Amino acid sequence: MSENLKLHYVVPGDDFARAGEASGDIKKKLKQLGFPPEIVRKVAISLYEGEINMVIHARGGVIDAEISPGRIECVLADQGPGIPDIEAAMQAGFSTATDEIRGLGFGAGMGLPNMKEYTDDIKIETVLGQGTTVTLLILNNP
């Protein structure tokens, strides 16, 4: 890969049937580019968690990914309600998902903790009532 690959996805809100399309497509591209399986797995898990969070909590958003041989950076941006307490949201099991969402098998409170666990760096910027931007960085150090 001589140039960075830049990808853009629109994540529709409240559409669980399409949730995971962006992370699935990026996973496929990383495999095609020959990234190691452990890197593909880290990206797929962390990005899927973020994508689901956008569907559940923010009425959708956008994902911009930049792939280079040494790193994958994904920026997830939404115009949702924002995260009132990032520290609490980073705790495993903390969730603000409704009973209806939990009944669908989502909202277990592992989204942000998994995003942190499967990335080399995570940055969260949030403004209540305006939205959240999460930047995920996964390094590929062969």
C-alpha positions in Angstrom: 0.0 0.0 0.0 1.8 3.1 -1.2 -0.8 5.7 -0.1 -3.1 5.8 2.9 -6.5 4.4 2.3 -9.3 6.7 3.4 -12.8 5.4 3.9 -16.1 7.2 4.8 -19.3 5.6 6.1 -22.6 6.9 7.2 -24.1 4.9 10.1 -27.9 5.1 10.1 -29.5 5.6 13.5 -31.9 3.0 15.0 -31.2 0.5 12.2 -29.9 -2.6 13.9 -30.2 -4.5 10.6 -27.4 -2.3 9.1 -25.4 -1.9 12.2 -22.0 -3.4 11.7 -21.8 -2.7 7.9 -18.9 -0.2 8.3 -16.9 -2.3 10.7 -17.5 -5.4 8.5 -16.4 -3.6 5.4 -13.2 -2.3 7.0 -12.5 -5.8 8.4 -12.8 -7.2 4.9 -10.4 -4.5 3.5 -7.8 -5.1 6.2 -7.8 -8.8 5.4 -7.4 -8.1 1.7 -4.5 -5.7 2.4 -2.8 -8.5 4.4 -3.0 -7.1 7.9 -2.2 -9.6 10.6 -5.4 -11.4 12.1 -4.8 -9.9 15.5 -4.9 -6.4 14.1 -8.0 -7.1 12.0 -9.7 -8.5 15.2 -8.8 -5.4 17.3 -10.1 -3.0 14.6 -13.3 -5.1 14.0 -14.2 -5.3 17.7 -13.5 -1.8 18.7 -15.1 -0.3 15.6 -18.2 -2.5 15.9 -18.7 -1.4 19.5 -18.5 2.2 18.4 -20.9 1.7 15.5 -23.4 0.0 17.8 -23.1 2.8 20.3 -23.9 5.3 17.5 -27.0 3.3 16.5 -28.3 2.9 20.1 -27.5 6.3 21.6 -26.9 8.9 18.9 -29.3 8.3 16.1 -26.4 7.4 13.9 -23.3 9.3 12.7 -20.3 9.0 10.5 -17.1 6.9 10.5 -13.9 8.0 8.8 -11.1 5.6 8.7 -7.5 6.1 7.5 -5.5 2.9 6.9 -1.7 3.0 6.5 0.8 0.1 6.9 1.7 1.1 10.4 -1.7 2.3 11.8 -5.4 2.3 11.5 -7.2 5.4 12.8 -11.0 5.5 12.9 -13.0 8.6 13.8 -16.6 8.1 14.9 -18.6 11.3 15.1 -22.3 11.8 15.9 -24.7 14.6 16.8 -26.3 12.7 19.6 -26.9 13.7 23.2 -23.3 13.4 24.3 -21.9 11.4 27.2 -22.8 12.9 30.6 -20.1 11.0 32.6 -17.3 9.5 30.5 -15.6 8.0 33.6 -18.8 6.0 34.4 -19.4 5.1 30.8 -15.8 3.5 30.7 -16.8 1.1 33.5 -17.7 -2.4 32.4 -21.4 -3.0 32.8 -22.5 0.7 32.9 -25.2 1.3 30.4 -27.9 3.9 29.7 -29.6 1.6 27.1 -33.3 1.2 27.4 -34.9 -2.1 28.4 -36.1 -2.4 24.8 -32.5 -2.2 23.5 -31.3 -4.7 26.1 -34.1 -7.0 25.0 -32.6 -7.0 21.5 -29.3 -8.2 23.0 -27.5 -4.8 23.0 -26.6 -2.3 25.7 -24.7 -4.5 28.1 -22.4 -1.7 29.0 -19.3 -3.1 27.3 -19.0 -0.7 24.3 -16.5 1.9 25.5 -14.6 -0.6 27.8 -14.1 -2.9 24.8 -13.2 0.0 22.5 -10.5 0.9 25.1 -9.3 -2.7 25.5 -8.9 -3.3 21.8 -7.2 -0.1 20.8 -3.7 1.3 21.4 -5.3 4.7 22.0 -8.8 6.1 22.4 -9.8 9.8 22.6 -13.3 10.8 23.5 -14.6 14.3 23.0 -18.2 15.0 24.0 -20.5 18.0 24.4 -23.9 17.4 26.0 -26.7 18.1 23.5 -24.3 18.4 20.6 -22.6 15.0 20.1 -19.5 12.9 20.6 -16.4 12.2 18.6 -14.4 9.1 19.4 -11.0 8.5 17.8 -9.6 5.0 17.8 -6.0 4.2 17.0 -4.7 0.7 16.4 -1.0 0.3 15.6 0.5 -2.3 13.3 4.0 -3.0 14.5 5.2 -5.9 12.5 
